[in-house]
């Protein structure tokens, strides 16, 4: 019996003494760029936007100068400008593109056009207003296609708005200072001698959205003799008119929700907001490449897992990432995150002509 116990203890010790095999990161090739293509990046444009399942980016061909929209590896066609992406639903993308007979805009799952000129005019890139754009035909005035489908000349403005469920109506006075919402009349607390702007916003003095719950958002632009240019945003709820400063409006619910600063941070957050642009162009510093003389983004990612026992580090100077002291991958990431729900590190990188995703399960 004594010998058996010693043998058992010896086996257990031997098992614990076995070396732990090095864990590998799963590498998936998302797509392969053409010989003259690179991931497009410009102010307020994304390099790559992705969540755990879906991804999107714009490729720029340095020879043809064409831009191609990629969604989950599929080339959706050439685009002129991408205004909005929803990684979970391509029909909620908003972008413009050109055809043989003019320019088009894709919004709410439909192609609108052809036009001579067209651009999106969403409120702060809010998905509820993705159907809002301005356009013109050859020799015509500029028109507005509003979020509810109503079309009107831009210079004439609009003086009646309805909620999408058609249950609430807002009427606007000619000078844009007096409003009537479902029969309740109110004025905005504007500065004395306020006048609608005749500058950049000459034809677009107000942005208005009436929500299905009867609340209302108003953004107005103008000037005063004392201050010059003046703009303000207001939220109307029942008989209460609130001037917004550091608060934002949730266009999905029609309610106030957090601060404007929180909203900005969330729009940049790769993990928590799959519906927004990635402002990675503005998130990092730029450094000069000593070999080429060109400037590049100084990517750097530092994070831990939820237990703080595992660490992830990547820097633009190195062609790999470091997890718990070991090297993985073949290039510095252009996006990276810790997936808390599944306890894993995920990063995206450009390796030669391949755009790849790595998943390291902890």
Buried (B, 14 or more C-beta within 10 A) or exposed (E): EEEEEEEEEEEEEEEEEEEEEEEEBEBEEBBEBBEEBBBBBEEEBBBBBBBBEBBBBBBBBEEEEBBBBBBBEEEBEBBBBBBBBBBEEBEBBBBBBBEEEBBBBBBBEEEBBBBBBBBBBBBBBBBBBBBBBBBBEEEEEBBBBBBBEEEEEBEEBBBEBEBBEEEBBBBBEEEBBEBBBBEEEBEBEBBEEBBBBEEEBEBBBBBBBBBBBBBBBBBBBBBBEEEEEBEBBBBBBEEEBEEBEEBBBBBEEBEBBBEBEEBEEBBBBBEEBBBBBBBBBEEBEEEEEEEEEEEEBEBBBEEEBEEEEBBBBBBBEEEBBBBBEEEBBBBBBBBBBBBEEEEBBBBBBBBEEBBBBBBBEB
